[in-house]
Amino acid sequence: MANSITLRQLENQDRIHAYDLIQDNEAMRFLGPGRALTEQEAQDWFDDALISQSRFVIACSKTDELIGFVGIKEINGVNDFGYFIRRQFWGKGIAPEACQLALATLCEAGMTQSMEIFIANDNVASQAVAQKIGLKKTIEAFRHGGMGYLYTVPNI
């Protein structure tokens, strides 16, 4: 699926597809509260994301449809790097491509030095993405209610 995506900022027209993502229990399993957001939580999340725009939208390069998000979100004073993708786009090679694009952009902006990448032990799909794009597993850590590992981007 190379060159099938672009990264851009969140826009109002993305609301329906963003809600599709953040109100999906399976897609949200390793994020935030570990469950789908309620209607009010989804509205608050989207309105906040429109203002802060700390993550990039992963969009289909042909249709501009929101596929998911990738980038940095500040959590408890830490710049946490991650991604999440709408379920119908899983298994299409989008996550590695989106992560590589975002990391290159963040590296150019000098934002990767203060970044943390945590992947939960049971998040096998994200572990595969990390391996595919060359992230290096460093130390075991407890984050977001579970055990996992911190990863680093080589040559930062």
ZADO-646252 format. One record per residue: residue number from 1; residue in one letter; x, y, z of N, C-alpha, C in turn. Coordinates in steps of 0.1 Angstrom, whole numbers. Atoms other than C-alpha are relative to their C-alpha. Layout:
<sites>
SITE, NUM, A, X, Y, Z, X, Y, Z, X, Y, Z
...
</sites>
This chain:
<sites>
SITE, 1, M, 8, -12, 0, 0, 0, 0, 9, 13, 0
SITE, 2, A, -10, -11, 0, 31, 22, -4, -6, 12, -8
SITE, 3, N, 5, -13, 6, 23, 59, -13, -15, 1, -1
SITE, 4, S, 15, 0, 1, -14, 52, -7, -6, 10, 11
SITE, 5, I, 4, -9, -11, -15, 76, 23, 7, 13, 0
SITE, 6, T, -6, -13, -2, -8, 111, 32, -2, 3, 15
SITE, 7, L, 2, -5, -14, -4, 128, 66, -5, 14, -1
SITE, 8, R, 5, -14, 0, -24, 160, 73, -6, 3, 14
SITE, 9, Q, 7, -4, -13, -41, 179, 101, -15, -4, 0
SITE, 10, L, 14, 4, -2, -75, 170, 114, -9, 12, -4
SITE, 11, E, 10, -10, 5, -105, 188, 99, -14, -4, 4
SITE, 12, N, 14, 3, -4, -142, 191, 108, -6, -12, -8
SITE, 13, Q, 7, 11, 8, -152, 168, 79, 5, -14, 4
SITE, 14, D, -5, 13, -5, -132, 140, 96, -8, -6, 11
SITE, 15, R, 7, 4, -12, -157, 138, 125, -6, -14, -1
SITE, 16, I, 7, 12, 0, -177, 108, 113, 10, -12, 0
SITE, 17, H, -10, 11, 0, -146, 86, 105, 8, 0, 13
SITE, 18, A, -7, 0, -13, -128, 97, 137, -9, -7, 10
SITE, 19, Y, 9, 6, -9, -159, 87, 157, -1, -15, -2
SITE, 20, D, 0, 14, 4, -159, 54, 138, 12, -7, 7
SITE, 21, L, -12, 6, -6, -124, 48, 152, -1, 0, 15
SITE, 22, I, -1, -1, -14, -126, 61, 187, -12, -6, 8
SITE, 23, Q, 11, 7, -6, -160, 44, 193, 0, -15, -3
SITE, 24, D, -2, 14, 3, -146, 10, 183, 8, -6, 11
SITE, 25, N, -7, 6, -11, -138, -12, 213, 13, -7, -4
SITE, 26, E, -13, 7, 4, -112, -33, 194, 11, 10, -4
SITE, 27, A, -11, -10, 4, -94, -3, 179, 5, 8, 12
SITE, 28, M, -4, -8, -12, -93, 15, 213, 5, -9, 12
SITE, 29, R, -4, 9, -11, -82, -16, 233, 13, 4, 7
SITE, 30, F, -13, -3, -6, -47, -3, 239, 2, 15, 2
SITE, 31, L, -1, -14, 0, -55, 34, 240, -10, 6, 11
SITE, 32, G, 8, -8, -10, -69, 59, 266, -6, -10, 10
SITE, 33, P, 7, 8, -10, -95, 41, 288, 0, -15, -4
SITE, 34, G, 0, 14, 4, -90, 8, 269, -13, -5, -5
SITE, 35, R, 13, 3, 5, -125, 9, 255, -5, 11, -10
SITE, 36, A, 6, -10, 9, -147, 27, 230, -4, 12, 8
SITE, 37, L, 4, -12, -7, -154, 63, 239, -15, 1, -1
SITE, 38, T, 15, -3, 0, -190, 73, 248, -2, 11, -10
SITE, 39, E, 3, -11, 10, -207, 98, 225, 5, 13, 5
SITE, 40, Q, -6, -13, -6, -198, 127, 249, 15, 0, 0
SITE, 41, E, -15, 1, 0, -162, 115, 253, 5, 2, -14
SITE, 42, A, -5, -1, 14, -159, 112, 215, -1, 14, -5
SITE, 43, Q, 1, -14, 4, -172, 147, 210, 11, 9, 6
SITE, 44, D, -10, -7, -7, -149, 161, 236, 14, -3, -5
SITE, 45, W, -13, 4, 6, -119, 141, 222, 2, 7, -13
SITE, 46, F, -1, -5, 13, -126, 153, 187, 2, 15, 0
SITE, 47, D, -1, -15, -1, -131, 190, 197, 14, 4, 5
SITE, 48, D, -14, -3, -5, -98, 189, 217, 10, -3, -11
SITE, 49, A, -9, 3, 10, -80, 172, 188, 1, 10, -11
SITE, 50, L, 0, -11, 10, -91, 199, 164, 8, 12, 4
SITE, 51, I, -8, -11, -5, -75, 225, 186, 15, -3, 2
SITE, 52, S, -14, 3, -3, -43, 208, 197, 7, -6, -12
SITE, 53, Q, -6, 5, 12, -36, 189, 165, 14, -5, 3
SITE, 54, S, -13, 6, -4, -7, 170, 182, 3, -12, -8
SITE, 55, R, -2, 11, 8, -12, 141, 159, -4, 3, -14
SITE, 56, F, 4, -1, 15, -14, 137, 121, -11, -9, -3
SITE, 57, V, 10, 9, 5, -44, 123, 104, 7, -8, -11
SITE, 58, I, -4, 9, 11, -35, 93, 82, -12, 0, -9
SITE, 59, A, 11, -1, 9, -56, 99, 51, 3, -8, -13
SITE, 60, C, -2, 7, 13, -61, 79, 19, 4, 11, -10
SITE, 61, S, -5, -10, 9, -42, 97, -8, -9, 3, -12
SITE, 62, K, 9, -2, 11, -69, 92, -34, -13, 7, 4
SITE, 63, T, 14, -5, -4, -101, 100, -14, 1, 10, 11
SITE, 64, D, -2, -9, -12, -86, 120, 16, -8, -5, 12
SITE, 65, E, 7, 5, -11, -107, 98, 39, 9, -3, 12
SITE, 66, L, -8, 3, -12, -95, 95, 75, 1, -15, 2
SITE, 67, I, -3, 14, -3, -79, 61, 81, 3, -1, 14
SITE, 68, G, -4, 1, -14, -65, 69, 115, 9, 12, 4
SITE, 69, F, -8, -10, -5, -40, 89, 135, 14, -5, 3
SITE, 70, V, -14, 3, -4, -2, 89, 141, 7, 12, 5
SITE, 71, G, -8, -11, -5, 21, 111, 161, 1, 0, 14
SITE, 72, I, -3, -2, -14, 27, 125, 195, -13, 5, 8
SITE, 73, K, 10, -5, -9, 2, 130, 223, 7, 1, 14
SITE, 74, E, -6, -1, -13, 14, 144, 256, -9, -7, 11
SITE, 75, I, 6, 7, -11, 5, 121, 285, 8, 1, 12
SITE, 76, N, -7, -2, -13, 15, 130, 320, 14, 6, -2
SITE, 77, G, -13, -7, 3, 42, 153, 307, 10, -7, -9
SITE, 78, V, -8, 8, 9, 56, 127, 283, -5, 1, -14
SITE, 79, N, 4, 0, 14, 55, 130, 245, -1, -15, -4
SITE, 80, D, 2, 14, 3, 40, 96, 237, -3, -2, -15
SITE, 81, F, 2, 2, 14, 43, 84, 201, -9, -12, -2
SITE, 82, G, 8, 12, 3, 17, 61, 187, -9, 2, -12
SITE, 83, Y, 9, -1, 11, -9, 54, 161, -12, -9, 3
SITE, 84, F, 12, 8, -1, -44, 40, 158, -7, 2, -13
SITE, 85, I, 5, 1, 14, -62, 30, 126, -14, -7, 1
SITE, 86, R, 14, 6, 1, -99, 22, 117, 2, -14, -4
SITE, 87, R, -2, 15, 1, -104, -15, 118, -1, -5, -15
SITE, 88, Q, 0, 5, 14, -113, -19, 81, 13, 2, -8
SITE, 89, F, -13, -2, 7, -78, -7, 72, 11, -8, 6
SITE, 90, W, -10, 9, -6, -60, -32, 94, 6, -10, -10
SITE, 91, G, -6, 11, 9, -36, -56, 77, 4, 4, -14
SITE, 92, K, -3, -5, 13, -29, -34, 47, 13, 7, -1
SITE, 93, G, -14, -6, 0, 6, -22, 56, 0, 15, 2
SITE, 94, I, 1, -14, -2, -7, 13, 65, 8, 5, 12
SITE, 95, A, -7, -4, -13, 7, 14, 101, 15, 2, -2
SITE, 96, P, -15, -3, 2, 44, 10, 91, 2, 12, -8
SITE, 97, E, -2, -12, 9, 41, 35, 63, -3, 13, 7
SITE, 98, A, 4, -12, -7, 23, 60, 85, 10, 4, 11
SITE, 99, C, -10, -2, -11, 48, 56, 114, 13, 5, -6
SITE, 100, Q, -13, -4, 6, 78, 60, 91, -1, 15, -5
SITE, 101, L, 2, -14, 5, 63, 92, 75, 0, 10, 12
SITE, 102, A, 2, -9, -12, 54, 107, 110, 14, 1, 7
SITE, 103, L, -13, -1, -6, 88, 98, 125, 10, 8, -7
SITE, 104, A, -9, -9, 8, 107, 114, 96, -4, 14, 2
SITE, 105, T, 5, -13, -2, 86, 145, 100, 4, 5, 14
SITE, 106, L, -3, -4, -14, 90, 146, 138, 15, 1, 2
SITE, 107, C, -14, 0, -1, 127, 139, 135, 6, 13, -6
SITE, 108, E, -4, -13, 6, 132, 169, 111, -3, 12, 9
SITE, 109, A, 4, -11, -9, 113, 191, 136, 7, -1, 14
SITE, 110, G, -7, 1, -12, 136, 179, 164, -8, -5, 12
SITE, 111, M, 9, 3, -11, 108, 164, 184, 1, -15, 5
SITE, 112, T, -1, 14, -4, 120, 128, 187, 8, -3, 12
SITE, 113, Q, -8, 2, -11, 145, 133, 214, -8, -1, 13
SITE, 114, S, 8, 1, -12, 118, 138, 241, -12, -9, -1
SITE, 115, M, 12, 9, 4, 95, 111, 227, 2, -14, 7
SITE, 116, E, 1, 14, -5, 85, 78, 243, -9, -8, -8
SITE, 117, I, 9, 10, 8, 72, 48, 224, -2, -12, 9
SITE, 118, F, 3, 12, -8, 55, 22, 246, -10, -9, -7
SITE, 119, I, 9, 10, 6, 40, -10, 233, -3, -11, 10
SITE, 120, A, 4, 10, -10, 20, -33, 256, 4, -14, -5
SITE, 121, N, -5, 14, 3, 31, -69, 258, -10, -8, -8
SITE, 122, D, 10, 8, 8, -2, -82, 244, -4, 7, -13
SITE, 123, N, 2, -7, 12, -2, -57, 215, 9, -5, -11
SITE, 124, V, -9, 7, 10, 13, -81, 190, 1, 7, -13
SITE, 125, A, 0, -7, 13, 3, -61, 159, 10, 12, 1
SITE, 126, S, -9, -12, -1, 21, -30, 171, 15, -5, 2
SITE, 127, Q, -14, 5, -1, 52, -51, 181, 5, -4, -14
SITE, 128, A, -4, 4, 13, 52, -64, 145, 4, 13, -8
SITE, 129, V, -2, -13, 7, 50, -28, 132, 14, 6, 4
SITE, 130, A, -13, -5, -6, 79, -18, 155, 12, -7, -6
SITE, 131, Q, -10, 8, 6, 100, -46, 142, 2, 4, -15
SITE, 132, K, -1, -3, 14, 92, -38, 106, 7, 13, -3
SITE, 133, I, -6, -13, 3, 102, -2, 108, 13, 3, 8
SITE, 134, G, -13, -1, -6, 133, -9, 129, 1, 7, 14
SITE, 135, L, -1, -5, -13, 124, 4, 163, 7, -10, 9
SITE, 136, K, -8, 8, -9, 146, -10, 191, -7, -1, 14
SITE, 137, K, 5, 3, -13, 131, -26, 222, 11, 3, 11
SITE, 138, T, -10, -4, -10, 148, -11, 253, -3, -6, 13
SITE, 139, I, 2, 5, -14, 134, -16, 288, -15, -3, 2
SITE, 140, E, 14, 4, -4, 103, -32, 303, -6, 12, 8
SITE, 141, A, 7, -11, -7, 78, -6, 316, -14, -3, 3
SITE, 142, F, 14, 0, -3, 44, -2, 331, -6, 13, -4
SITE, 143, R, 7, -12, 5, 22, 23, 312, -14, -3, -3
SITE, 144, H, 14, 1, 5, -15, 29, 306, -6, -13, 6
SITE, 145, G, 6, 11, -7, -24, 1, 331, 5, -14, -4
SITE, 146, G, -5, 14, 4, -3, -27, 316, 15, 0, -2
SITE, 147, M, -14, 1, 3, 32, -40, 311, 3, -1, -15
SITE, 148, G, -5, 0, 14, 52, -36, 279, 14, 4, 0
SITE, 149, Y, -14, -4, 2, 84, -23, 265, 0, 14, -6
SITE, 150, L, -2, -12, 7, 97, 11, 256, 9, -3, -12
SITE, 151, Y, -8, 2, 13, 112, 14, 221, 6, 13, -3
SITE, 152, T, -7, -12, 5, 136, 38, 205, 1, 0, -15
SITE, 153, V, -2, -1, 14, 140, 50, 170, 16, 1, -2
SITE, 154, P, -15, 0, 2, 176, 41, 158, 5, 13, -6
SITE, 155, N, -7, -11, 6, 200, 69, 149, -7, 14, 2
SITE, 156, I, 6, -13, -3, 181, 98, 166, 10, 8, 8
</sites>
